Every structure is written in structure tokens, then in C-alpha cells.
Amino acid sequence: MKQKKIPMRTCVVTKEKYPKRELVRIVRTPENEVKVDTTGRMNGHGAYMKLDRDVIIKAQSTKVLDRTLKVIVPNEVYEELLEMLK
């Protein structure tokens, strides 16, 4: 029997490849809002990030999500990501 292919995505902060389910997707919607996409199906330009405290803090300090999504990411998004860790 053929084994099912696991979709891989690259973390925008660490540049490492992980299975899609291990990462969280942050989306810039067509209305230029930034949201955390828990379903993985939200409409808009997305960026994947590892859900790890150090990675989230590094993303906030280096503004890598701002550059990737081409919009200023509000602090509420980072706070929501940190809350997801709990």
C-alpha cells in the first residue's frame, strides 16, 4: 500500500522544514488584517511559524512576520500565539 505524503512547510523564523500540522499559520487577509489561522484554510497570504516561545519572541524582535506579510503585525497577534502555548 502506498504511503500518504506528509505536507511540509518552512518556518519563517528558523527556516527549518516541519510537517504542516506542527506549525501555526499567520495570515494577512485581503482586508490587510493579521490573524492567527487555526484551521489552516483562511483566505489570504500566509506564513508558517513553529509554536515555540523562543521562536515567537525572536519573530517579534526581528519583525520577520512584518517583512513576510508586508504589513505591520500588531502585538496582539504575538500575545495570542503565546497564549496558545498554555
Rosetta silent file (secondary structure, phi, psi, omega in degrees, C-alpha in Angstrom):
SEQUENCE: MKQKKIPMRTCVVTKEKYPKRELVRIVRTPENEVKVDTTGRMNGHGAYMKLDRDVIIKAQSTKVLDRTLKVIVPNEVYEELLEMLK
SCORE:     score description
SCORE:     0.000 S_00000001
   1 L     0.000  139.691 -177.570    0.000    0.000    0.000 S_00000001
   2 L   -74.886  134.805 -179.972    1.227    3.469   -0.913 S_00000001
   3 L   -81.428  137.854 -178.020    2.212    5.701    1.991 S_00000001
   4 L   -72.262  137.005  179.329    0.438    9.087    2.143 S_00000001
   5 L   -74.061  134.140  179.152    2.638   12.142    1.530 S_00000001
   6 L   -95.529  120.020  179.476    3.011   14.471    4.528 S_00000001
   7 L   -67.248  131.380  179.989    2.877   18.166    3.506 S_00000001
   8 E  -108.980  145.974  176.967    5.940   20.055    4.721 S_00000001
   9 E  -133.907  156.029 -179.020    6.187   23.794    5.390 S_00000001
  10 E  -102.753  131.090  175.947    9.107   26.067    6.262 S_00000001
  11 L   -71.180  129.396 -177.475    9.131   28.143    9.446 S_00000001
  12 L   -70.590  -18.042 -178.412    9.745   31.805    8.504 S_00000001
  13 L   -91.174  -53.390 -174.808   11.832   32.346   11.644 S_00000001
  14 L   -90.955  -14.986 -178.074   14.062   29.259   11.876 S_00000001
  15 L    63.908   19.996  177.386   13.975   28.328    8.143 S_00000001
  16 L   -96.146  149.245  178.307   13.542   24.667    9.137 S_00000001
  17 E   -91.636  136.029  179.281   11.042   22.356    7.443 S_00000001
  18 E  -136.893  159.095  170.025    8.334   20.744    9.572 S_00000001
  19 E   -60.807  143.502 -174.936    5.123   18.832    8.878 S_00000001
  20 H   -53.011  -37.031 -176.832    2.318   21.325    8.270 S_00000001
  21 H   -69.585  -18.898 -179.879    0.402   20.210   11.396 S_00000001
  22 H   -85.122   -9.639 -177.351    3.329   21.115   13.698 S_00000001
  23 E  -109.014  161.531  175.397    3.314   24.765   12.602 S_00000001
  24 E  -111.229  142.488 -177.122    0.863   27.617   13.117 S_00000001
  25 E  -103.641  131.015  175.456   -0.220   29.800   10.184 S_00000001
  26 E  -110.603  131.309 -170.488   -0.400   33.575   10.430 S_00000001
  27 E  -120.593  138.554  166.828   -2.482   35.202    7.683 S_00000001
  28 E   -99.693  112.491 -176.810   -2.732   38.647    6.128 S_00000001
  29 L   -73.825  165.678  176.845   -6.341   38.802    4.981 S_00000001
  30 L   -58.884  -20.797  177.010   -7.422   40.675    1.810 S_00000001
  31 L   -87.675    9.789 -178.964   -8.522   43.498    4.169 S_00000001
  32 L    63.562   29.081  171.133   -4.866   43.741    5.421 S_00000001
  33 L   -94.067  149.699  177.559   -5.717   42.384    8.877 S_00000001
  34 E  -109.107  126.121 -178.013   -3.314   39.922   10.501 S_00000001
  35 E  -136.331  155.517  173.340   -4.867   36.880   12.158 S_00000001
  36 E   -86.828  123.838 -176.860   -3.776   33.532   13.549 S_00000001
  37 E   -97.806  101.940 -179.502   -5.238   30.817   11.327 S_00000001
  38 L   -81.769  -21.231 -178.540   -6.054   27.786   13.460 S_00000001
  39 L   -86.466  -26.405 -177.157   -7.896   25.997   10.631 S_00000001
  40 L    81.714    8.772 -176.468   -5.158   26.342    8.012 S_00000001
  41 L  -125.863    6.761 -176.774   -7.761   27.356    5.422 S_00000001
  42 L   -65.986  143.767 -178.627   -8.249   31.084    5.965 S_00000001
  43 L   -74.666  132.646  177.606   -8.220   33.244    2.852 S_00000001
  44 L   136.877 -177.985 -179.882   -5.143   35.440    2.405 S_00000001
  45 E   -83.912  124.757 -174.578   -1.336   35.413    2.318 S_00000001
  46 E  -114.380  156.529  174.502    0.036   33.063    4.983 S_00000001
  47 E  -136.888  137.351 -178.232    3.286   32.468    6.800 S_00000001
  48 E  -100.488  143.553 -177.546    4.090   29.410    8.903 S_00000001
  49 E  -144.895  142.092  176.738    5.830   29.551   12.242 S_00000001
  50 E   -70.533  136.349 -179.158    6.828   26.997   14.865 S_00000001
  51 L   -85.920   82.828 -178.114    4.728   27.336   18.004 S_00000001
  52 L  -142.331  139.123 -175.769    7.607   27.785   20.456 S_00000001
  53 H   -55.759  -47.304 -178.779    8.176   30.598   22.959 S_00000001
  54 H   -63.056  -39.130 -179.295   11.722   31.397   21.761 S_00000001
  55 H   -67.325  -41.710  179.819   10.639   31.415   18.106 S_00000001
  56 H   -64.270  -43.967  179.656    7.690   33.750   18.809 S_00000001
  57 H   -65.136  -40.391  178.260    9.887   36.183   20.755 S_00000001
  58 H   -65.007  -40.332  178.527   12.536   36.101   18.004 S_00000001
  59 H   -62.533  -39.043 -179.640    9.859   36.767   15.349 S_00000001
  60 H   -69.373  -40.742 -176.826    8.620   39.760   17.327 S_00000001
  61 H   -75.434  -34.421 -179.079   12.077   41.245   17.880 S_00000001
  62 H   -90.394   -9.419 -179.654   13.342   40.736   14.305 S_00000001
  63 L    58.064   35.666 -179.621    9.982   41.703   12.695 S_00000001
  64 H   -66.525  -33.945  177.703   10.270   38.761   10.282 S_00000001
  65 H   -68.988  -35.054  177.140    6.463   38.457   10.037 S_00000001
  66 H   -59.676  -43.989 -179.034    6.205   42.147    9.118 S_00000001
  67 H   -71.276  -40.954 -177.839    8.562   41.585    6.183 S_00000001
  68 H   -67.848  -44.471 -177.371    6.996   38.292    5.101 S_00000001
  69 H   -88.848   -7.134  178.831    3.390   39.501    5.225 S_00000001
  70 L    57.106   39.973  176.987    4.293   43.050    4.050 S_00000001
  71 L  -155.999  155.012  178.272    2.203   44.643    6.786 S_00000001
  72 L   -76.203  120.919 -179.028    2.838   45.737   10.397 S_00000001
  73 L   -85.725  121.719 -179.299    1.890   42.848   12.678 S_00000001
  74 L   -69.726  155.362 -179.732    0.195   44.085   15.878 S_00000001
  75 H   -61.998  -25.162 -179.665    1.452   42.915   19.292 S_00000001
  76 H   -60.749  -32.127  179.357   -1.942   41.232   19.915 S_00000001
  77 H   -65.895  -44.346  178.628   -1.006   38.542   17.365 S_00000001
  78 H   -65.810  -38.407  177.714    2.176   37.690   19.282 S_00000001
  79 H   -64.382  -39.750  178.353    0.243   37.691   22.569 S_00000001
  80 H   -64.971  -39.110  177.764   -2.331   35.327   21.047 S_00000001
  81 H   -64.441  -41.727  178.062    0.462   32.993   19.895 S_00000001
  82 H   -65.616  -35.681  177.152    1.991   32.994   23.396 S_00000001
  83 H   -65.620  -33.965  179.370   -1.462   32.220   24.873 S_00000001
  84 H   -63.945  -22.914  179.256   -1.757   29.224   22.536 S_00000001
  85 L   -70.032  -27.114 -175.400    1.298   27.717   24.239 S_00000001
  86 L   -79.057    0.000    0.000   -0.551   27.428   27.551 S_00000001
